[in-house]
């Protein structure tokens, strides 16, 4: 379940869809985003636990990962069983298990309990008999379990052998972290000279990350992407970074998806052929820009049958792109759905994208609540969404918030606040914000109003004709 699918499920669950609630608990049991009452959550948790347990007993790799996640909800870091299942799943090729295990390892830094003592001893014994999974877990836990004595031959040399000689992905991932700046700082506690040793060997961290990625570990893909993104021991390359982030995301490591949503390499002017190729490789941002080019021109006010058909096809395409994880695709879909008078779909996708910090989604939802529904209660809700959209740099939302303050819609009338938000919108080239500021100041500050009217005219010729 991608981040966008999860938020859509949250919306559906809050709207009374019990199946969506069940899916949320089964796939993301750590979070009760939908605000289910305890009885509902526990009912779905029990059902999910029973199903995952049965699937795991039957040998289902992903079922074991899900079962461990459900156990982790109750036991937290104090659960070696969870570590064992995620480690086994990761080494068997379950990318999501690798991602979960990576997070668990970080949460164990500074761990002071005794629950892992026996488990660590089991890993030592297993490694001695040739169990590769046990060897890797022993290497990482050697510096995390308080009862273990950190030993470089275990936490480094053993991993180097497993990565170089046996091509074990998780060993390569751990090496890529240990030799990074952050990892070297953590391991300096056990070997004070280690940071200086790896200072001029950052290239090894990248090589190990790339090798892990090629071996199927999405955390390795993410680490490689980060190296290219930040120029760590390699020439900075956003394109190369994104290629690795895409592989991390596709493999189940959500941080890779987050990086693409934060800032994509693609631009509207890029080659359509290149976009389509990247889209086929799983880059949802490339899919979006490719669709925009392929269906252009798309208007929110279609007047011909061809326009309507094009907008309908584009909406269908955006729905798939949104569900892949591209947050802006959800916001664009909400915009088109609202234009097509499908307010239920518009609200659903706008809410999901706004929840994932996409300002345009907040803007669309605010507009639905204020302009399309327009009750005193929905106007109050609209103020919050327009405020959030403004904070997320959807500058039209600032103008719409200013309008609410000027006219007292959903909030107490306040011309000072109205002016503040009109100015923010105007300063970010929203012509309507400049025009509204001009009208607001007309009576009390005509010279200032004239300045804003000129700015509105410069940004949009339609405002040049207004008296």
C-alpha positions as CSV (number, residue, x, y, z in Angstrom):
1,X,0.0,0.0,0.0
2,X,1.6,3.3,-1.1
3,X,1.4,6.4,1.0
4,X,-1.4,7.8,-1.2
5,X,-3.3,4.6,-1.1
6,X,-3.0,4.6,2.6
7,X,-4.4,8.1,2.9
8,X,-7.3,7.3,0.6
9,X,-8.0,4.3,2.8
10,X,-8.0,6.6,5.8
11,X,-10.5,8.8,4.1
12,X,-12.7,5.8,3.2
13,X,-12.4,4.4,6.7
14,X,-13.5,7.7,8.3
15,X,-16.4,7.7,5.8
16,X,-17.6,4.4,7.2
17,X,-15.9,1.9,4.9
18,X,-15.2,-1.0,7.2
19,X,-13.1,-2.9,4.6
20,X,-10.8,0.1,4.3
21,X,-10.4,0.2,8.1
22,X,-9.4,-3.5,8.0
23,X,-6.9,-2.9,5.2
24,X,-5.3,-0.1,7.2
25,X,-4.8,-2.2,10.3
26,X,-3.5,-5.1,8.3
27,X,-0.9,-3.1,6.3
28,X,-0.1,-0.3,8.8
29,X,-1.0,-1.5,12.3
30,X,1.3,1.0,14.0
31,X,-0.9,4.0,13.1
32,X,-4.5,4.6,13.7
33,X,-4.7,7.6,11.4
34,X,-8.4,7.0,10.8
35,X,-9.2,7.5,14.5
36,X,-11.0,4.1,14.8
37,X,-12.5,3.5,18.2
38,X,-10.7,0.9,20.3
39,X,-13.3,-1.8,19.7
40,X,-13.1,-1.4,15.9
41,X,-9.3,-1.3,15.9
42,X,-9.0,-4.4,18.1
43,X,-11.5,-6.3,16.0
44,X,-9.5,-5.7,12.9
45,X,-6.2,-6.3,14.6
46,X,-7.3,-9.7,15.9
47,X,-8.5,-10.7,12.4
48,X,-5.3,-9.4,10.7
49,X,-3.1,-11.2,13.3
50,X,-4.9,-14.5,12.8
51,X,-4.7,-14.3,9.0
52,X,-1.0,-13.2,9.0
53,X,-0.1,-15.9,11.5
54,X,-1.7,-18.6,9.4
55,X,-0.1,-17.4,6.3
56,X,3.3,-17.3,7.9
57,X,2.9,-20.8,9.2
58,X,2.1,-21.9,5.7
59,X,5.4,-20.4,4.5
60,X,4.2,-17.1,3.1
61,X,7.1,-14.6,3.2
62,X,5.0,-11.5,3.1
63,X,2.6,-12.9,5.6
64,X,5.5,-13.4,8.0
65,X,6.5,-9.7,7.5
66,X,2.9,-8.6,8.2
67,X,2.7,-10.9,11.3
68,X,5.9,-9.4,12.7
69,X,4.6,-5.9,12.1
70,X,1.4,-6.8,14.1
71,X,3.5,-8.3,16.9
72,X,5.7,-5.2,16.9
73,X,2.7,-3.0,17.6
74,X,2.3,-4.7,21.0
75,X,5.9,-5.6,21.9
76,X,7.8,-2.6,20.4
77,X,11.6,-3.0,20.1
78,X,11.5,-5.5,22.9
79,X,10.7,-8.4,20.5
80,X,13.5,-10.5,19.1
81,X,10.9,-12.6,17.2
82,X,10.1,-9.5,15.1
83,X,13.8,-9.0,14.3
84,X,14.2,-12.6,13.3
85,X,11.2,-12.6,11.0
86,X,12.1,-9.3,9.3
87,X,15.7,-10.4,8.9
88,X,14.6,-13.7,7.3
89,X,12.2,-11.9,5.0
90,X,14.7,-9.3,3.9
91,X,17.3,-12.0,3.1
92,X,14.7,-13.9,1.2
93,X,13.9,-10.9,-1.0
94,X,11.1,-9.1,0.7
95,X,12.0,-5.4,0.3
96,X,9.4,-4.2,2.7
97,X,10.9,-6.4,5.4
98,X,14.3,-4.8,4.7
99,X,12.8,-1.4,5.2
100,X,11.1,-2.3,8.5
101,X,14.3,-4.0,9.7
102,X,16.4,-0.9,8.9
103,X,14.0,1.2,11.0
104,X,14.2,-1.4,13.8
105,X,18.0,-1.3,13.9
106,X,18.0,2.4,14.3
107,X,15.4,2.2,17.1
108,X,17.7,-0.2,18.9
109,X,20.6,2.3,19.1
110,X,21.0,3.0,22.9
111,X,18.8,0.0,23.8
112,X,19.4,-1.1,27.4
113,X,17.1,-4.1,27.9
114,X,18.0,-7.7,28.2
115,X,15.5,-9.3,25.8
116,X,18.0,-9.6,23.0
117,X,20.7,-11.3,25.0
118,X,19.5,-14.9,24.3
119,X,18.6,-14.0,20.7
120,X,22.1,-12.7,20.1
121,X,23.6,-15.9,21.4
122,X,21.4,-17.8,19.0
123,X,22.8,-15.7,16.1
124,X,26.3,-16.4,17.2
125,X,25.6,-20.2,17.2
126,X,23.7,-20.0,13.9
127,X,26.6,-18.1,12.2
128,X,29.0,-20.7,13.4
129,X,27.0,-23.3,11.5
130,X,26.9,-21.3,8.3
131,X,23.6,-19.5,8.7
132,X,24.1,-16.3,6.6
133,X,21.1,-14.5,8.0
134,X,22.3,-15.2,11.5
135,X,25.8,-13.9,10.6
136,X,24.5,-10.6,9.4
137,X,22.2,-10.2,12.4
138,X,25.1,-11.0,14.7
139,X,27.2,-8.3,13.0
140,X,24.6,-5.6,13.4
141,X,23.5,-6.6,16.9
142,X,27.1,-6.9,18.1
143,X,27.1,-3.1,18.6
144,X,23.4,-2.8,19.7
145,X,22.9,-5.5,22.3
146,X,24.2,-4.2,25.6
147,X,25.4,-7.7,26.7
148,X,27.5,-8.2,23.6
149,X,31.2,-7.1,23.4
150,X,31.7,-5.0,20.2
151,X,34.3,-6.6,18.0
152,X,35.4,-5.2,14.7
153,X,36.0,-8.6,13.2
154,X,32.3,-9.2,13.7
155,X,30.7,-5.8,13.0
156,X,32.9,-5.0,10.0
157,X,35.1,-7.8,8.7
158,X,32.4,-10.4,8.8
159,X,30.1,-8.2,6.8
160,X,32.9,-7.4,4.3
161,X,33.4,-11.1,3.7
162,X,29.7,-11.7,3.2
163,X,29.2,-8.8,0.9
164,X,32.4,-9.3,-1.2
165,X,32.7,-13.1,-1.3
166,X,29.1,-14.3,-1.0
167,X,27.1,-11.4,-2.5
168,X,24.7,-11.0,0.5
169,X,22.6,-7.9,0.0
170,X,22.0,-7.0,3.6
171,X,25.7,-7.3,4.5
172,X,26.4,-4.8,1.7
173,X,23.7,-2.4,3.0
174,X,25.1,-2.4,6.5
175,X,28.6,-1.7,5.1
176,X,27.2,1.2,3.1
177,X,25.8,2.7,6.3
178,X,28.8,1.9,8.5
179,X,31.1,3.7,6.0
180,X,28.9,6.7,5.6
181,X,29.5,9.8,7.7
182,X,26.5,9.1,10.0
183,X,27.5,5.4,10.3
184,X,31.1,6.2,11.0
185,X,30.0,8.5,13.8
186,X,27.9,5.8,15.4
187,X,30.7,3.2,15.2
188,X,33.3,5.6,16.5
189,X,32.1,4.7,20.0
190,X,33.5,1.2,19.4
191,X,36.5,2.2,17.3
192,X,37.6,5.8,17.8
193,X,39.8,5.8,14.8
194,X,37.1,4.5,12.4
195,X,35.8,7.9,11.2
196,X,39.3,8.9,10.1
197,X,39.8,5.6,8.4
198,X,36.7,5.9,6.2
199,X,37.1,9.7,5.7
200,X,38.8,9.1,2.3
201,X,37.0,5.9,1.5
202,X,33.4,7.2,1.0
203,X,33.4,5.7,-2.4
204,X,33.3,2.3,-0.8
205,X,30.0,3.2,0.9
206,X,28.6,4.0,-2.5
207,X,29.9,0.9,-4.1
208,X,28.4,-1.3,-1.3
209,X,25.1,0.5,-1.6
210,X,25.0,0.0,-5.4
211,X,25.8,-3.6,-5.0
212,X,23.1,-4.1,-2.4
213,X,20.6,-2.4,-4.7
214,X,21.6,-4.7,-7.6
215,X,21.1,-7.7,-5.3
216,X,17.6,-6.5,-4.6
217,X,17.7,-4.6,-1.3
218,X,15.8,-1.3,-1.5
219,X,17.6,0.2,1.4
220,X,20.8,-0.1,-0.7
221,X,19.0,1.7,-3.5
222,X,18.0,4.5,-1.2
223,X,21.6,4.8,0.2
224,X,23.0,5.0,-3.3
225,X,20.4,7.6,-4.2
226,X,21.3,9.7,-1.2
227,X,25.0,9.6,-2.2
228,X,24.2,10.9,-5.7
229,X,21.7,13.4,-4.3
230,X,24.2,14.9,-1.8
231,X,27.4,14.4,-3.8
232,X,29.0,12.0,-1.3
233,X,32.2,10.7,-2.9
234,X,30.6,11.1,-6.3
235,X,29.6,13.9,-8.6
236,X,26.2,15.1,-7.6
237,X,23.5,13.8,-10.0
238,X,19.8,14.4,-9.4
239,X,18.9,12.1,-12.3
240,X,21.0,9.2,-11.0
241,X,19.7,9.8,-7.5
242,X,16.1,9.6,-8.7
243,X,16.8,6.4,-10.6
244,X,17.9,4.8,-7.3
245,X,15.1,6.4,-5.3
246,X,12.6,4.9,-7.8
247,X,14.1,1.5,-7.2
248,X,14.0,2.0,-3.5
249,X,10.4,3.1,-3.6
250,X,9.3,0.3,-5.9
251,X,11.0,-2.2,-3.6
252,X,9.0,-1.0,-0.6
253,X,11.2,1.6,1.1
254,X,8.9,4.5,1.5
255,X,11.7,7.1,2.0
256,X,12.6,6.6,-1.7
257,X,9.0,7.6,-2.6
258,X,9.2,10.5,-0.3
259,X,12.3,11.9,-1.9
260,X,10.7,11.8,-5.4
261,X,7.6,13.6,-4.0
262,X,9.8,16.1,-2.4
263,X,11.5,17.1,-5.6
264,X,11.4,15.3,-8.9
265,X,14.2,15.4,-11.5
266,X,11.7,15.7,-14.3
267,X,10.5,19.0,-15.8
268,X,7.6,19.6,-18.3
269,X,10.1,20.5,-21.0
270,X,11.8,17.1,-20.9
271,X,11.6,14.5,-23.7
272,X,8.3,12.6,-23.8
273,X,10.1,9.5,-24.9
274,X,12.5,9.7,-21.9
275,X,9.5,10.3,-19.5
276,X,7.7,7.3,-20.9
277,X,10.8,5.1,-20.5
278,X,11.2,6.3,-16.8
279,X,7.5,5.7,-16.2
280,X,7.8,2.1,-17.5
281,X,10.6,1.7,-14.9
282,X,8.3,2.8,-12.1
283,X,8.9,6.5,-11.8
284,X,5.5,7.9,-11.0
285,X,6.6,11.5,-11.4
286,X,7.7,10.7,-14.9
287,X,4.3,9.1,-15.5
288,X,2.6,12.3,-14.4
289,X,4.6,14.6,-16.7
290,X,4.2,12.1,-19.5
291,X,0.5,12.1,-19.1
292,X,0.3,15.9,-18.9
293,X,2.2,16.1,-22.3
294,X,0.2,13.3,-23.9
295,X,-3.2,14.6,-23.0
296,X,-2.5,18.3,-23.6
297,X,-4.3,20.6,-23.9
298,X,-6.6,19.7,-20.9
299,X,-9.0,22.4,-19.7
300,X,-11.0,22.4,-16.5
301,X,-13.9,23.9,-18.5
302,X,-14.3,21.5,-21.4
303,X,-16.7,22.8,-24.1
304,X,-16.4,20.2,-26.8
305,X,-16.9,16.4,-26.9
306,X,-13.1,16.1,-27.6
307,X,-12.3,18.2,-24.6
308,X,-14.5,16.1,-22.4
309,X,-13.1,12.9,-23.7
310,X,-9.6,14.1,-23.2
311,X,-10.3,15.3,-19.6
312,X,-12.0,12.0,-18.8
313,X,-9.1,9.9,-20.1
314,X,-6.6,12.2,-18.2
315,X,-8.5,11.7,-15.0
316,X,-8.3,7.9,-15.4
317,X,-4.6,8.1,-16.0
318,X,-4.1,10.4,-13.0
319,X,-6.0,8.0,-10.8
320,X,-3.5,5.3,-11.4
321,X,-0.5,7.6,-11.0
322,X,-1.9,8.9,-7.7
323,X,-2.3,5.4,-6.4
324,X,1.3,4.6,-7.4
325,X,2.3,7.2,-4.8
326,X,2.6,10.5,-6.7
327,X,0.9,13.0,-4.4
328,X,0.7,15.8,-7.0
329,X,-1.2,13.5,-9.2
330,X,-3.9,13.1,-6.5
331,X,-4.2,16.9,-6.2
332,X,-4.5,17.3,-10.0
333,X,-7.1,14.6,-10.1
334,X,-9.0,16.4,-7.4
335,X,-8.9,19.6,-9.4
336,X,-10.3,17.9,-12.5
337,X,-12.9,16.0,-10.5
338,X,-14.2,19.2,-9.0
339,X,-14.3,20.8,-12.5
340,X,-16.3,17.9,-13.6
341,X,-18.8,18.4,-10.7
342,X,-17.7,15.1,-9.1
343,X,-17.4,16.6,-5.6
344,X,-17.2,13.2,-3.8
345,X,-14.2,12.1,-5.8
346,X,-12.7,15.6,-5.7
347,X,-12.9,15.7,-1.9
348,X,-11.5,12.2,-1.5
349,X,-8.3,12.9,-3.5
350,X,-7.9,16.4,-2.3
351,X,-8.0,15.2,1.3
352,X,-5.5,12.5,0.7
353,X,-3.0,14.8,-1.0
354,X,-3.5,17.5,1.6
355,X,-2.8,15.0,4.3
356,X,0.5,14.3,2.6
357,X,1.4,18.0,2.5
358,X,0.5,18.8,-1.0
359,X,-0.8,22.4,-0.9
360,X,-2.9,22.2,-4.0
361,X,-4.9,19.4,-2.4
362,X,-5.6,21.6,0.6
363,X,-6.6,24.4,-1.7
364,X,-9.1,22.2,-3.7
365,X,-10.6,20.8,-0.5
366,X,-10.9,24.3,1.0
367,X,-12.7,25.5,-2.2
368,X,-15.1,22.6,-2.1
369,X,-16.0,23.3,1.5
370,X,-16.3,27.1,1.0
371,X,-17.6,27.5,-2.5
372,X,-19.4,24.3,-3.4
373,X,-20.9,23.3,0.0
374,X,-21.0,26.7,1.6
375,X,-22.6,26.0,4.9
376,X,-21.5,27.8,8.1
377,X,-19.8,24.6,9.3
378,X,-18.0,23.8,6.0
379,X,-16.9,27.5,5.7
380,X,-15.2,27.1,9.1
381,X,-13.5,24.0,7.9
382,X,-12.4,25.7,4.7
383,X,-10.5,28.3,6.7
384,X,-8.2,25.6,8.1
385,X,-7.6,24.0,4.7
386,X,-6.9,27.3,3.0
387,X,-4.5,28.2,5.9
388,X,-2.8,24.9,5.4
389,X,-2.6,25.3,1.6
390,X,-1.1,28.8,2.1
391,X,1.5,27.4,4.5
392,X,2.4,24.8,1.8
393,X,2.9,27.5,-0.8
394,X,-0.2,27.0,-2.8
395,X,-0.5,30.8,-3.1
396,X,-4.0,31.0,-4.4
397,X,-5.1,29.5,-1.0
398,X,-3.6,32.6,0.6
399,X,-5.9,34.8,-1.5
400,X,-8.9,32.6,-0.7
401,X,-8.1,32.8,3.0
402,X,-7.9,36.6,2.7
403,X,-11.3,36.6,1.2
404,X,-12.7,34.6,4.1
405,X,-11.2,37.1,6.5
406,X,-12.5,40.1,4.5
407,X,-16.1,38.8,4.3
408,X,-16.2,36.9,7.6
409,X,-16.9,33.5,6.0
410,X,-16.1,30.8,8.5
411,X,-14.1,33.2,10.6
412,X,-14.6,36.6,12.3
413,X,-14.1,39.4,9.8
414,X,-10.7,41.0,10.1
415,X,-9.5,43.3,7.3
416,X,-6.0,43.3,8.8
417,X,-5.7,39.6,8.3
418,X,-7.4,39.8,4.9
419,X,-4.7,42.3,3.8
420,X,-2.0,40.1,5.1
421,X,-3.0,37.1,3.1
422,X,-3.8,39.2,0.0
423,X,-0.3,40.6,0.1
424,X,1.2,37.1,0.4
425,X,-0.7,36.0,-2.6
426,X,0.1,39.1,-4.6
427,X,3.8,38.9,-3.7
428,X,3.8,35.4,-5.2
429,X,2.3,36.5,-8.5
430,X,-1.4,35.7,-7.8
431,X,-3.1,38.5,-9.8
432,X,-6.4,38.0,-7.9
433,X,-4.6,38.7,-4.6
434,X,-3.2,42.0,-6.0
435,X,-6.6,42.9,-7.3
436,X,-8.4,42.1,-4.0
437,X,-5.8,44.0,-2.1
438,X,-6.4,47.0,-4.4
439,X,-10.1,46.9,-3.7
440,X,-9.6,46.5,0.0
441,X,-7.4,49.6,0.2
442,X,-9.4,51.7,-2.3
443,X,-11.2,53.8,0.3
444,X,-8.5,54.1,3.0
445,X,-5.3,54.2,1.0
446,X,-6.0,55.0,-2.7
447,X,-2.3,55.4,-3.6
448,X,-1.4,52.0,-2.3
449,X,-4.5,50.6,-4.0
450,X,-3.3,52.0,-7.3
451,X,0.0,50.2,-6.9
452,X,-1.7,46.9,-6.3
453,X,-4.0,47.5,-9.2
454,X,-1.0,48.0,-11.5
455,X,0.5,44.8,-10.3
456,X,-2.7,42.9,-10.9
457,X,-2.8,44.3,-14.4
458,X,0.8,43.3,-15.1
459,X,0.0,39.8,-14.0
460,X,-3.3,39.4,-15.8
461,X,-4.6,41.7,-18.5
462,X,-8.3,41.1,-17.5
463,X,-7.7,43.2,-14.4
464,X,-6.5,46.1,-16.6
465,X,-10.0,46.7,-17.8
466,X,-11.6,47.0,-14.4
467,X,-12.7,50.4,-13.2
